[in-house]
Amino acid sequence: MRELVFAFLSTLICGFFGTVVIGGWLNWPDAGAVFAIAAMGCNIIYALKYEQLEEQSQQPDGEDAAKKE
């Protein structure tokens, strides 16, 4: 649940930052949407990689499994 809240808040902050700062500076009103999509994409990629790392750490290595048998 903590990860979902972080993903939501980071997307919201990046969207706001993109609209106010970058959009105002470059006269690009949709910059907030681009930043929010990029932030959510980063959160999704991180979650997928973190899930893969956890799966790999839970699987026993070949040598360790042979020693246990």
VOBA-1610 file (N, C-alpha, C; in pm, whole numbers, padded with zeros to 5 digits, always signed):
BEGIN
Met+00082-00119+00000Met+00000+00000+00000Met+00087+00126+00000Arg+00198+00120+00070Arg+00287+00235+00077Arg+00342+00269-00062Glu+00369+00165-00143Glu+00422+00188-00277Glu+00318+00256-00366Leu+00191+00219-00348Leu+00086+00282-00428Leu+00071+00430-00395Val+00078+00462-00268Val+00069+00602-00227Val+00187+00681-00282Phe+00307+00622-00274Phe+00425+00689-00328Phe+00412+00710-00478Ala+00364+00609-00550Ala+00348+00621-00695Ala+00248+00731-00729Phe+00137+00735-00656Phe+00036+00838-00681Phe+00092+00978-00653Leu+00155+00994-00538Leu+00206+01127-00502Leu+00319+01172-00594Ser+00407+01081-00631Ser+00516+01121-00721Ser+00462+01159-00859Thr+00361+01089-00907Thr+00299+01123-01034Thr+00230+01259-01026Leu+00159+01281-00918Leu+00089+01408-00899Leu+00188+01525-00891Ile+00294+01508-00817Ile+00394+01615-00801Ile+00466+01641-00933Cys+00503+01535-01005Cys+00569+01554-01134Cys+00477+01622-01234Gly+00350+01585-01234Gly+00253+01650-01324Gly+00236+01798-01291Phe+00226+01828-01163Phe+00212+01967-01121Phe+00338+02047-01156Phe+00454+01989-01125Phe+00581+02054-01158Phe+00593+02078-01308Gly+00557+01977-01386Gly+00565+01990-01531Gly+00474+02098-01585Thr+00354+02108-01529Thr+00259+02210-01576Thr+00302+02350-01536Val+00333+02367-01408Val+00361+02502-01356Val+00496+02553-01403Val+00599+02474-01380Val+00735+02523-01407Val+00773+02507-01555Ile+00774+02385-01602Ile+00819+02361-01740Ile+00716+02414-01841Gly+00587+02385-01815Gly+00483+02433-01907Gly+00478+02585-01916Gly+00493+02652-01803Gly+00492+02798-01804Gly+00616+02857-01866Trp+00728+02794-01842Trp+00855+02845-01893Trp+00867+02826-02044Leu+00823+02710-02094Leu+00834+02680-02237Leu+00704+02705-02313Asn+00600+02756-02243Asn+00469+02777-02303Asn+00417+02646-02364Trp+00421+02542-02283Trp+00380+02408-02324Trp+00278+02358-02223Pro+00149+02384-02246Pro+00048+02355-02144Pro+00032+02206-02111Asp+00067+02117-02199Asp+00053+01973-02174Asp+00179+01909-02118Ala+00273+01988-02073Ala+00397+01932-02019Ala+00370+01851-01893Gly+00272+01889-01815Gly+00239+01817-01693Gly+00196+01675-01722Ala+00117+01655-01827Ala+00074+01520-01863Ala+00192+01434-01906Val+00284+01493-01980Val+00403+01419-02024Val+00488+01379-01903Phe+00508+01470-01810Phe+00587+01439-01691Phe+00517+01335-01604Ala+00385+01344-01592Ala+00311+01247-01511Ala+00318+01108-01572Ile+00306+01098-01703Ile+00316+00969-01770Ile+00456+00911-01755Ala+00557+00996-01767Ala+00695+00949-01749Ala+00720+00901-01606Ala+00665+00972-01509Ala+00682+00931-01370Ala+00613+00798-01344Met+00493+00780-01395Met+00422+00654-01375Met+00494+00540-01448Gly+00550+00568-01564Gly+00628+00466-01634Gly+00749+00423-01553Cys+00815+00518-01491Cys+00930+00485-01405Cys+00886+00402-01286Asn+00771+00435-01228Asn+00720+00357-01115Asn+00686+00214-01157Ile+00628+00197-01274Ile+00594+00063-01322Ile+00719-00018-01349Ile+00817+00041-01415Ile+00942-00029-01444Ile+01012-00069-01315Tyr+01015+00021-01218Tyr+01077-00010-01089Tyr+01005-00126-01021Ala+00872-00124-01024Ala+00795-00231-00959Ala+00821-00365-01026Leu+00831-00367-01157Leu+00857-00492-01228Leu+00997-00544-01197Lys+01095-00457-01196Lys+01232-00500-01166Lys+01244-00545-01021Tyr+01177-00477-00929Tyr+01181-00513-00788Tyr+01117-00650-00767Glu+01009-00677-00841Glu+00941-00807-00832Glu+01033-00918-00883Gln+01104-00892-00991Gln+01197-00992-01046Gln+01311-01018-00948Leu+01362-00913-00884Leu+01470-00931-00788Leu+01425-01013-00667Glu+01302-00989-00622Glu+01250-01066-00509Glu+01231-01212-00546Glu+01184-01239-00668Glu+01166-01377-00712Glu+01300-01449-00721Gln+01401-01380-00769Gln+01533-01441-00781Gln+01595-01466-00644Ser+01571-01379-00549Ser+01629-01397-00417Ser+01559-01508-00340Gln+01435-01540-00374Gln+01363-01646-00305Gln+01393-01783-00361Gln+01442-01790-00485Gln+01475-01918-00546Gln+01612-01963-00497Pro+01624-02090-00457Pro+01755-02137-00413Pro+01849-02152-00532Asp+01977-02129-00507Asp+02077-02148-00611Asp+02095-02297-00637Gly+02155-02329-00749Gly+02175-02470-00784Gly+02265-02541-00685Glu+02372-02478-00639Glu+02466-02541-00546Glu+02402-02560-00409Asp+02331-02458-00362Asp+02267-02467-00231Asp+02158-02574-00230Ala+02085-02586-00338Ala+01979-02687-00344Ala+02040-02827-00344Ala+02155-02844-00411Ala+02220-02975-00414Ala+02275-03013-00276Lys+02324-02915-00200Lys+02377-02943-00066Lys+02266-02983+00030Lys+02148-02925+00014Lys+02037-02955+00103Lys+01981-03095+00080Glu+01996-03146-00041Glu+01943-03281-00072Glu+02040-03381-00021
//
